[in-house]
């Protein structure tokens, strides 16, 4: 179960939001490239980057900055935020991004999403961001009537390589992960699932560890790493990575 540090980009800085809400950001660092280097130096095996400006604008915004971050480290990187087209995906893969994270497209343009999964086989992760079991899209601004677990099953048939599952109510709140919702997600699919939202302390990692045998492949952690409530090396030791 890999522990994946998250870097959220807003106005060229490393920030964290509360429940994904625009205007709630806390700036943690002015130099995201140095933050990427720091997490690699501390032993991270993978990095999660979200272009928040891209998510709000519905198009990639920090491509050049992300390119600098990818070039500065040797660990694989996954990127999401405002990615809507094959052109955007190809651009990210060319600069060295390993996995591209899509979300809104899976609901708004199903046929296009399926074609992208075929064209970029092995490189597409689906972000399922849910609030009370319903999928949120467009930078979490729109809560749909789509069942999160149903979407996960459909995406598995389309060929995604994994699912990033975020409980919006927990994201950035450091209140612990939603274990029951995560267990339900793991029962619904046979894909690697990466959980985000609410992880705040080492006890949360310990609570998630038994779910590894059900398909929990990793934990994406943000605010708790930046506030110091969670130590990356200790978390990786617990997770076996």
C-alpha positions as CSV (number, residue, x, y, z in Angstrom):
1,X,0.0,0.0,0.0
2,X,1.9,3.0,-1.3
3,X,1.7,6.3,0.5
4,X,1.5,9.1,-2.1
5,X,2.2,12.7,-1.2
6,X,-0.1,15.2,-2.9
7,X,0.8,18.6,-4.4
8,X,-2.1,20.9,-5.3
9,X,-1.2,23.8,-7.5
10,X,-2.9,27.2,-7.3
11,X,-1.4,30.4,-8.8
12,X,2.0,28.6,-9.1
13,X,2.1,27.7,-5.4
14,X,1.6,24.6,-3.3
15,X,-1.7,24.8,-1.5
16,X,-4.4,22.8,0.2
17,X,-8.2,23.4,0.0
18,X,-10.9,22.5,2.4
19,X,-13.4,20.1,0.8
20,X,-12.2,21.3,-2.6
21,X,-13.8,24.7,-2.2
22,X,-12.4,27.6,-4.2
23,X,-11.2,30.4,-1.9
24,X,-10.3,28.1,1.0
25,X,-6.7,27.5,0.1
26,X,-3.9,27.6,2.5
27,X,-0.5,28.3,0.9
28,X,2.1,25.9,2.2
29,X,5.0,26.6,-0.2
30,X,5.9,29.1,-2.9
31,X,8.1,26.6,-4.8
32,X,6.3,23.4,-5.8
33,X,9.5,22.1,-7.5
34,X,11.4,22.1,-4.3
35,X,8.4,20.4,-2.6
36,X,8.5,17.6,-5.2
37,X,12.2,17.1,-4.5
38,X,11.5,17.0,-0.8
39,X,9.0,14.2,-1.0
40,X,11.2,12.2,-3.2
41,X,14.2,12.8,-0.9
42,X,12.0,11.5,2.0
43,X,11.4,8.3,0.2
44,X,8.1,8.8,-1.7
45,X,7.7,6.3,-4.6
46,X,5.0,8.2,-6.4
47,X,3.7,11.8,-6.6
48,X,0.1,13.0,-7.0
49,X,-0.2,16.5,-8.6
50,X,-3.5,18.4,-9.1
51,X,-3.7,21.5,-11.2
52,X,-6.4,23.3,-9.2
53,X,-6.5,26.3,-11.6
54,X,-6.9,23.8,-14.4
55,X,-9.8,22.1,-12.6
56,X,-11.6,25.5,-12.1
57,X,-10.8,26.7,-15.7
58,X,-11.7,23.3,-17.3
59,X,-8.3,23.2,-19.1
60,X,-4.7,22.6,-18.0
61,X,-3.1,25.7,-16.6
62,X,0.2,24.6,-14.9
63,X,1.7,22.4,-17.7
64,X,5.1,24.3,-17.7
65,X,5.4,24.1,-13.9
66,X,4.4,20.5,-13.8
67,X,7.0,19.8,-16.5
68,X,9.7,21.4,-14.3
69,X,8.5,19.2,-11.4
70,X,8.6,16.0,-13.4
71,X,12.1,16.9,-14.7
72,X,13.4,17.6,-11.2
73,X,12.5,14.1,-9.8
74,X,12.9,10.5,-10.9
75,X,9.7,9.0,-9.3
76,X,6.6,8.5,-11.3
77,X,4.0,11.2,-11.3
78,X,0.2,11.2,-11.8
79,X,-1.6,14.5,-12.8
80,X,-5.1,15.6,-12.8
81,X,-7.1,18.9,-13.1
82,X,-8.9,20.3,-16.1
83,X,-7.8,17.5,-18.5
84,X,-10.5,17.1,-21.1
85,X,-8.9,16.1,-24.5
86,X,-6.5,13.6,-26.0
87,X,-4.3,16.6,-26.9
88,X,-4.0,17.5,-23.2
89,X,-3.2,13.9,-22.3
90,X,-0.6,13.5,-25.0
91,X,1.0,16.8,-23.8
92,X,1.4,15.5,-20.3
93,X,2.7,12.1,-21.3
94,X,5.3,13.8,-23.5
95,X,6.7,15.7,-20.6
96,X,7.1,12.5,-18.6
97,X,3.9,12.2,-16.6
98,X,3.2,8.5,-16.0
99,X,-0.6,8.6,-15.4
100,X,-3.2,11.1,-16.3
101,X,-6.3,11.5,-14.0
102,X,-9.7,12.1,-15.6
103,X,-13.0,12.7,-14.0
104,X,-15.6,14.9,-15.6
105,X,-15.1,13.5,-19.0
106,X,-16.2,10.0,-17.9
107,X,-19.7,11.5,-17.3
108,X,-20.0,14.2,-19.8
109,X,-18.5,12.5,-22.9
110,X,-18.7,8.7,-22.3
111,X,-17.7,7.6,-25.8
112,X,-14.8,10.0,-25.9
113,X,-13.6,8.8,-22.5
114,X,-13.7,5.2,-23.7
115,X,-11.8,6.0,-26.8
116,X,-9.1,7.8,-24.7
117,X,-8.8,4.7,-22.5
118,X,-8.1,2.7,-25.6
119,X,-5.7,5.2,-27.1
120,X,-3.7,5.7,-24.0
121,X,-3.9,2.2,-22.5
122,X,-2.2,1.9,-19.2
123,X,-2.0,5.6,-18.5
124,X,-5.6,6.6,-17.5
125,X,-6.7,6.8,-13.9
126,X,-10.3,7.8,-13.1
127,X,-10.9,10.2,-10.3
128,X,-14.2,9.5,-8.5
129,X,-14.8,12.4,-6.2
130,X,-18.0,11.6,-4.2
131,X,-20.2,13.4,-1.8
132,X,-22.7,11.2,0.1
133,X,-22.2,8.5,-2.6
134,X,-22.8,10.8,-5.6
135,X,-20.2,11.8,-8.1
136,X,-18.9,15.4,-8.2
137,X,-17.6,16.9,-11.4
138,X,-16.2,20.2,-12.8
139,X,-13.8,20.8,-10.0
140,X,-16.3,19.5,-7.4
141,X,-18.7,22.3,-8.2
142,X,-21.4,20.1,-9.5
143,X,-22.8,17.2,-7.5
144,X,-24.5,14.8,-9.9
145,X,-27.0,12.1,-9.4
146,X,-24.6,9.5,-10.6
147,X,-23.8,6.7,-8.1
148,X,-20.0,6.6,-7.4
149,X,-19.9,2.8,-7.3
150,X,-21.8,2.4,-10.5
151,X,-19.4,4.7,-12.3
152,X,-16.4,2.7,-10.9
153,X,-17.8,-0.5,-12.4
154,X,-18.4,1.1,-15.7
155,X,-14.9,2.6,-15.8
156,X,-13.4,-0.8,-15.1
157,X,-15.1,-2.1,-18.3
158,X,-13.7,0.9,-20.2
159,X,-10.1,0.1,-19.4
160,X,-8.9,2.5,-16.7
161,X,-5.8,1.3,-14.8
162,X,-7.1,2.4,-11.4
163,X,-9.4,4.6,-9.4
164,X,-8.6,7.6,-7.2
165,X,-11.5,7.7,-4.8
166,X,-12.0,10.9,-2.7
167,X,-14.7,11.5,-0.1
168,X,-15.2,15.2,-0.5
169,X,-16.7,15.6,2.9
170,X,-13.4,14.4,4.4
171,X,-11.0,16.1,2.0
172,X,-8.6,18.6,3.7
173,X,-10.5,18.2,7.0
174,X,-8.1,15.8,8.7
175,X,-11.1,13.9,10.3
176,X,-10.1,10.4,9.1
177,X,-11.0,8.4,6.0
178,X,-14.5,7.2,5.3
179,X,-13.8,3.5,5.8
180,X,-17.3,2.1,5.1
181,X,-17.6,4.0,1.8
182,X,-14.1,2.8,0.8
183,X,-14.9,-0.8,1.7
184,X,-18.0,-0.6,-0.5
185,X,-15.9,0.8,-3.4
186,X,-13.4,-2.0,-3.0
187,X,-16.1,-4.6,-3.1
188,X,-17.5,-3.2,-6.4
189,X,-14.4,-3.3,-8.6
190,X,-11.3,-5.4,-9.2
191,X,-9.1,-2.4,-9.9
192,X,-6.4,-0.9,-7.8
193,X,-8.0,1.8,-5.7
194,X,-6.2,4.8,-4.2
195,X,-8.0,6.6,-1.5
196,X,-7.8,10.3,-0.6
197,X,-9.6,12.5,1.9
198,X,-9.4,12.8,5.7
199,X,-6.1,11.0,6.4
200,X,-4.6,12.9,9.3
201,X,-2.5,10.7,11.5
202,X,-0.6,7.4,11.7
203,X,-3.7,5.6,13.2
204,X,-5.6,6.3,10.0
205,X,-2.9,4.5,8.0
206,X,-3.1,1.6,10.4
207,X,-6.9,1.5,9.9
208,X,-6.5,1.4,6.1
209,X,-3.8,-1.3,6.0
210,X,-6.2,-4.3,6.4
211,X,-8.0,-3.1,3.2
212,X,-4.9,-3.7,1.1
213,X,-6.0,-7.3,0.6
214,X,-9.3,-6.0,-0.8
215,X,-7.6,-4.0,-3.5
216,X,-6.5,-0.8,-1.7
217,X,-3.3,0.1,-3.6
218,X,-2.4,3.4,-2.0
219,X,-3.2,6.4,0.1
220,X,-3.0,9.9,-1.2
221,X,-2.1,12.3,1.6
222,X,-2.0,16.1,1.5
223,X,-2.7,18.5,4.3
224,X,-1.6,16.2,7.1
225,X,1.9,16.0,5.6
226,X,2.2,19.8,5.3
227,X,1.0,20.5,8.8
228,X,3.2,17.8,10.3
229,X,0.5,15.7,11.8
230,X,1.6,12.8,9.7
231,X,5.2,11.8,9.1
232,X,5.8,10.4,5.6
233,X,8.6,8.0,6.5
234,X,6.6,6.6,9.4
235,X,3.5,6.3,7.2
236,X,5.5,4.4,4.6
237,X,6.9,2.1,7.2
238,X,3.4,1.2,8.3
239,X,2.3,0.7,4.8
240,X,5.2,-1.5,4.0
241,X,6.6,0.9,1.3
